[in-house]
Amino acid sequence: MLSTPKYSIEPTVRGALNLHRRNTDFINRYNPKHLFDLADNKIKTKQKARLCQIQTPHILDIINNIKDVYKLRSIRHIPTIVIKPAQGSGGRGILILNQHGPGQFSKINGEIISFKTICQHLEKIFRGEYTLGGYADVAMVEQVVPSHSYLKDYSLDGLPDIRIIVFAGYPIMAMLRLATSMSEGKANLHQGAIGVGLNIHAGQAIKAIQFNRFLSTHPDTGRLLSKIQVPFWNKMLHLAAQCYDMSGLGYLGVDIVLDAHRGPLLLELNARPGLSIQTTNGLSLLPRLKTIENLCPMNMTPQQRINYVKKEFSTL
């Protein structure tokens, strides 16, 4: 396995929103504590999304304890599955597996993995090793979402996802995250995935960064990153704006994947979204946050909020 370089992906943009100000001025003020659980628990997120007619990846099964591990054998007809901690954070604890037959598994890179090792991984999930507070957890098993053909070749093995920062229901900044060999098929920037800043108006690439290095092409696939324009962009913005109405969280990150057959799907919500989106866009979040804060209170629909940000932030 490639070791992760000791590069920072924290914002280096002049005047960028920092961690302290994000927490005090936006998360603490706009995210009521009793609503955090909806974002922190992916099962609850999916249940609420279903009630609000927001599409998400299907859960194949839930493994509550090691006695439930037999459930993996009951879904062996699914060629590729992903095991996730329901309350995991930062992309930790996600295990993508190819199934080759009863009890035969390999990682996305082709490495054979034993059933015993999978059980050990599940035990870590149950102990809460991947949660923010170390609380006991359960494992979700999902079928891997088939990537839309447009984005598939830009990402190595793993599924690309789109992170959109939503403030008071307004989608204000976005980036595309692409898996690499270094990130082992995961779209996690801290593990070596590529972040591609997207303009909020049309979903077009602004710049691409892996850790603190600017890239013009994907290091594994060779695809030119500057040519990216994410399909179904307005639908993605609409989904992100709806998540404010669904969750009640005023400041959140909405993670979306583009399914080859079903279109944009809500992957998860994040009530404490990271700040590296500023680096990938070369822009500070603060001016956009202040612009929305200074708006007169208006009962606007998600589409009206989208129209506003497309006009207001089209040249920023």
C-alpha positions as CSV (number, residue, x, y, z in Angstrom):
1,M,0.0,0.0,0.0
2,L,1.3,3.5,-0.8
3,S,2.0,5.6,2.2
4,T,0.2,8.9,2.5
5,P,2.5,12.0,1.9
6,K,2.6,14.4,4.8
7,Y,1.0,17.3,2.9
8,S,-1.7,19.5,4.2
9,I,-5.0,20.0,2.4
10,E,-6.2,22.7,4.8
11,P,-7.3,26.0,3.2
12,T,-4.5,28.2,2.0
13,V,-6.8,30.8,0.5
14,R,-6.4,34.3,1.7
15,G,-9.2,35.2,4.2
16,A,-10.4,31.6,4.3
17,L,-12.9,30.5,6.8
18,N,-10.9,28.8,9.6
19,L,-11.9,26.0,11.9
20,H,-12.6,28.1,14.9
21,R,-14.8,30.6,13.1
22,R,-16.6,27.7,11.3
23,N,-17.5,26.2,14.6
24,T,-18.4,29.3,16.6
25,D,-20.1,31.5,13.9
26,F,-21.8,28.9,11.8
27,I,-22.0,25.3,13.2
28,N,-22.9,26.4,16.8
29,R,-25.3,29.1,15.6
30,Y,-27.1,27.4,12.8
31,N,-27.0,23.6,13.7
32,P,-29.1,22.8,16.8
33,K,-27.4,20.0,18.7
34,H,-30.5,17.8,18.7
35,L,-30.4,17.6,14.9
36,F,-26.8,16.3,14.7
37,D,-27.9,12.7,15.0
38,L,-29.8,12.8,11.8
39,A,-26.6,13.7,9.9
40,D,-24.3,11.5,12.0
41,N,-26.3,8.4,11.5
42,K,-26.5,7.3,7.9
43,I,-29.4,4.9,8.5
44,K,-31.5,7.7,10.0
45,T,-30.5,10.0,7.1
46,K,-31.7,7.5,4.6
47,Q,-35.0,6.9,6.5
48,K,-35.7,10.7,6.6
49,A,-34.7,11.1,3.0
50,R,-37.1,8.4,1.9
51,L,-39.9,10.2,3.7
52,C,-39.0,13.4,1.8
53,Q,-38.8,11.6,-1.5
54,I,-35.0,12.1,-1.8
55,Q,-33.3,9.2,-3.5
56,T,-30.4,7.4,-1.7
57,P,-28.3,4.3,-2.4
58,H,-30.2,1.2,-1.2
59,I,-29.2,-0.6,2.0
60,L,-28.9,-4.4,1.4
61,D,-28.7,-5.3,5.1
62,I,-27.7,-4.1,8.5
63,I,-25.3,-6.1,10.6
64,N,-25.9,-5.3,14.3
65,N,-23.4,-7.7,15.9
66,I,-21.0,-10.4,15.0
67,K,-23.8,-13.0,15.2
68,D,-25.4,-11.3,12.2
69,V,-22.3,-11.8,10.0
70,Y,-24.1,-14.6,8.2
71,K,-26.0,-11.9,6.4
72,L,-23.0,-11.4,4.2
73,R,-23.4,-14.9,2.9
74,S,-27.1,-14.3,2.1
75,I,-26.2,-11.4,-0.4
76,R,-23.4,-13.2,-2.2
77,H,-25.3,-12.8,-5.5
78,I,-24.3,-9.1,-5.4
79,P,-20.8,-8.8,-7.1
80,T,-19.5,-5.7,-5.3
81,I,-20.6,-4.5,-1.9
82,V,-19.6,-1.8,0.5
83,I,-19.5,-2.1,4.3
84,K,-19.9,1.1,6.2
85,P,-20.1,2.1,9.8
86,A,-23.5,3.8,10.2
87,Q,-22.0,6.6,12.3
88,G,-18.6,6.6,10.7
89,S,-16.9,10.0,10.1
90,G,-14.2,11.2,7.7
91,G,-14.7,8.2,5.3
92,R,-13.1,5.9,7.9
93,G,-14.2,2.3,8.2
94,I,-15.5,1.9,4.7
95,L,-14.6,-1.5,3.1
96,I,-15.4,-2.1,-0.5
97,L,-15.4,-5.8,-1.5
98,N,-15.7,-7.9,-4.6
99,Q,-17.4,-11.2,-4.0
100,H,-16.1,-14.2,-6.0
101,G,-18.2,-17.0,-4.4
102,P,-19.2,-18.2,-0.9
103,G,-16.8,-16.7,1.6
104,Q,-14.4,-15.4,-1.1
105,F,-13.7,-11.7,-1.2
106,S,-11.1,-9.3,-2.5
107,K,-10.5,-5.6,-2.0
108,I,-11.1,-3.1,-4.9
109,N,-7.3,-3.3,-5.7
110,G,-7.6,-7.1,-6.2
111,E,-6.0,-8.0,-2.8
112,I,-7.6,-11.2,-1.4
113,I,-9.2,-10.6,2.0
114,S,-10.2,-13.5,4.3
115,F,-13.6,-13.8,6.0
116,K,-11.8,-13.6,9.3
117,T,-10.3,-10.3,8.4
118,I,-13.8,-9.0,7.4
119,C,-15.1,-10.1,10.8
120,Q,-12.3,-8.3,12.6
121,H,-13.2,-5.1,10.6
122,L,-16.8,-5.5,11.7
123,E,-15.8,-5.9,15.3
124,K,-14.0,-2.5,15.0
125,I,-17.2,-1.0,13.7
126,F,-19.3,-2.4,16.5
127,R,-16.8,-1.0,19.1
128,G,-17.2,2.5,17.6
129,E,-13.6,2.9,16.4
130,Y,-14.8,4.9,13.4
131,T,-17.3,7.2,15.1
132,L,-16.6,10.7,16.4
133,G,-17.3,9.8,20.1
134,G,-16.3,6.2,20.1
135,Y,-19.9,5.0,20.6
136,A,-21.1,1.5,19.8
137,D,-22.1,1.3,16.1
138,V,-23.7,-1.0,13.5
139,A,-22.6,-1.8,10.0
140,M,-24.5,-1.1,6.8
141,V,-24.1,-3.2,3.7
142,E,-24.8,-1.5,0.4
143,Q,-24.5,-2.4,-3.2
144,V,-21.8,-0.3,-4.9
145,V,-23.5,2.5,-6.9
146,P,-22.7,2.1,-10.6
147,S,-21.0,5.4,-11.6
148,H,-22.4,7.5,-14.4
149,S,-20.4,6.9,-17.6
150,Y,-19.3,10.6,-17.8
151,L,-17.6,10.5,-14.4
152,K,-16.5,6.9,-14.3
153,D,-13.2,7.3,-16.2
154,Y,-12.1,10.3,-14.1
155,S,-11.9,8.2,-10.9
156,L,-9.8,5.1,-10.3
157,D,-11.9,2.2,-9.1
158,G,-13.9,4.1,-6.6
159,L,-17.1,6.1,-7.0
160,P,-16.7,9.9,-7.4
161,D,-18.8,12.1,-5.2
162,I,-19.8,15.7,-5.1
163,R,-19.7,17.8,-1.9
164,I,-21.9,20.8,-1.8
165,I,-21.9,23.3,1.1
166,V,-25.4,24.5,1.9
167,F,-26.1,27.5,4.1
168,A,-29.6,28.4,5.2
169,G,-30.8,26.4,2.2
170,Y,-28.5,28.0,-0.3
171,P,-25.9,25.8,-2.1
172,I,-22.9,28.1,-2.0
173,M,-19.8,26.1,-2.9
174,A,-19.1,22.7,-4.5
175,M,-16.3,20.2,-5.3
176,L,-16.0,16.9,-7.0
177,R,-13.9,14.2,-5.2
178,L,-12.1,11.5,-7.3
179,A,-10.5,8.3,-6.1
180,T,-6.9,7.5,-6.8
181,S,-4.6,4.5,-6.2
182,M,-3.3,6.3,-3.2
183,S,-6.8,6.7,-1.7
184,E,-7.6,3.0,-2.4
185,G,-10.8,3.7,-4.3
186,K,-12.2,6.1,-1.7
187,A,-13.2,9.7,-2.5
188,N,-11.5,11.0,0.7
189,L,-9.1,13.9,0.3
190,H,-7.2,13.1,3.5
191,Q,-6.4,9.7,2.1
192,G,-5.2,11.0,-1.3
193,A,-8.3,11.5,-3.4
194,I,-8.4,14.5,-5.8
195,G,-10.5,17.5,-5.1
196,V,-11.9,19.4,-8.1
197,G,-13.4,22.8,-7.4
198,L,-16.7,23.3,-9.3
199,N,-18.3,26.7,-10.2
200,I,-21.7,26.8,-8.6
201,H,-23.4,28.1,-11.8
202,A,-22.8,25.2,-14.1
203,G,-20.7,22.5,-12.3
204,Q,-17.6,23.2,-14.4
205,A,-14.1,22.5,-13.1
206,I,-12.1,25.4,-11.6
207,K,-9.0,23.7,-10.4
208,A,-7.9,20.3,-9.1
209,I,-5.8,19.6,-6.0
210,Q,-4.3,16.4,-4.4
211,F,-3.0,17.4,-1.0
212,N,-1.4,20.8,-1.6
213,R,-0.4,20.1,-5.3
214,F,-2.2,21.4,-8.3
215,L,-3.0,18.8,-11.0
216,S,-4.0,19.1,-14.6
217,T,-4.6,15.4,-15.2
218,H,-5.6,12.5,-13.0
219,P,-2.3,10.7,-11.9
220,D,-3.8,7.2,-12.6
221,T,-6.3,7.6,-15.4
222,G,-4.6,10.4,-17.3
223,R,-7.9,12.2,-17.8
224,L,-7.7,16.0,-18.3
225,L,-9.4,17.4,-15.2
226,S,-10.1,20.9,-16.5
227,K,-12.6,19.6,-19.0
228,I,-15.0,18.3,-16.3
229,Q,-18.6,19.6,-16.3
230,V,-20.8,17.6,-14.0
231,P,-24.0,16.3,-15.6
232,F,-27.4,16.9,-14.0
233,W,-26.0,19.9,-12.2
234,N,-29.3,21.7,-11.5
235,K,-30.8,18.4,-10.1
236,M,-27.8,18.1,-7.7
237,L,-28.2,21.7,-6.5
238,H,-31.9,21.1,-6.0
239,L,-31.2,17.9,-4.0
240,A,-28.7,19.8,-1.9
241,A,-31.1,22.7,-1.2
242,Q,-33.8,20.2,-0.2
243,C,-31.5,18.7,2.4
244,Y,-31.7,21.9,4.4
245,D,-35.5,21.6,4.5
246,M,-35.3,17.9,5.3
247,S,-32.7,18.2,8.1
248,G,-33.2,21.7,9.6
249,L,-29.4,22.1,9.7
250,G,-28.4,25.6,8.7
251,Y,-24.8,24.8,7.8
252,L,-24.1,21.4,6.2
253,G,-22.2,19.5,3.6
254,V,-24.3,17.4,1.3
255,D,-22.5,14.5,-0.4
256,I,-24.1,13.3,-3.7
257,V,-23.2,10.5,-6.1
258,L,-24.3,10.1,-9.7
259,D,-25.9,6.7,-10.3
260,A,-25.7,5.4,-13.9
261,H,-29.4,4.5,-13.9
262,R,-31.1,6.6,-11.1
263,G,-29.3,9.9,-11.5
264,P,-28.2,12.0,-8.4
265,L,-28.5,10.2,-5.1
266,L,-27.9,11.6,-1.6
267,L,-24.9,9.7,-0.1
268,E,-24.8,11.4,3.3
269,L,-25.1,14.6,5.2
270,N,-22.3,16.2,7.2
271,A,-23.1,18.7,10.0
272,R,-19.4,19.6,10.4
273,P,-18.1,19.8,6.8
274,G,-14.4,20.3,6.3
275,L,-12.8,23.4,4.9
276,S,-10.7,22.1,2.1
277,I,-13.4,22.9,-0.4
278,Q,-12.0,26.5,-0.2
279,T,-8.6,25.3,-1.5
280,T,-10.1,23.3,-4.4
281,N,-12.1,26.4,-5.4
282,G,-9.4,29.0,-4.7
283,L,-12.1,31.0,-2.8
284,S,-13.1,31.7,0.8
285,L,-16.5,30.6,2.0
286,L,-16.8,33.8,4.1
287,P,-18.0,36.3,1.5
288,R,-20.7,33.9,0.3
289,L,-21.8,33.1,3.9
290,K,-22.0,36.8,4.7
291,T,-24.0,37.5,1.6
292,I,-26.6,34.9,2.6
293,E,-26.6,36.0,6.2
294,N,-27.4,39.6,5.1
295,L,-30.4,38.6,3.0
296,C,-33.8,39.7,4.2
297,P,-35.8,36.7,5.4
298,M,-37.7,35.3,2.5
299,N,-39.8,32.2,2.2
300,M,-38.0,30.9,-1.0
301,T,-38.3,27.5,-2.6
302,P,-35.2,25.4,-3.3
303,Q,-35.3,26.4,-6.9
304,Q,-35.5,30.1,-6.1
305,R,-32.5,29.7,-3.8
306,I,-30.6,28.0,-6.5
307,N,-31.5,30.8,-9.0
308,Y,-30.2,33.3,-6.5
309,V,-26.8,31.7,-6.0
310,K,-26.3,31.1,-9.7
311,K,-26.8,34.8,-10.3
312,E,-25.0,36.1,-7.2
313,F,-22.0,33.9,-7.3
314,S,-21.6,33.3,-11.1
315,T,-18.4,35.4,-11.4
316,L,-16.8,34.7,-8.0
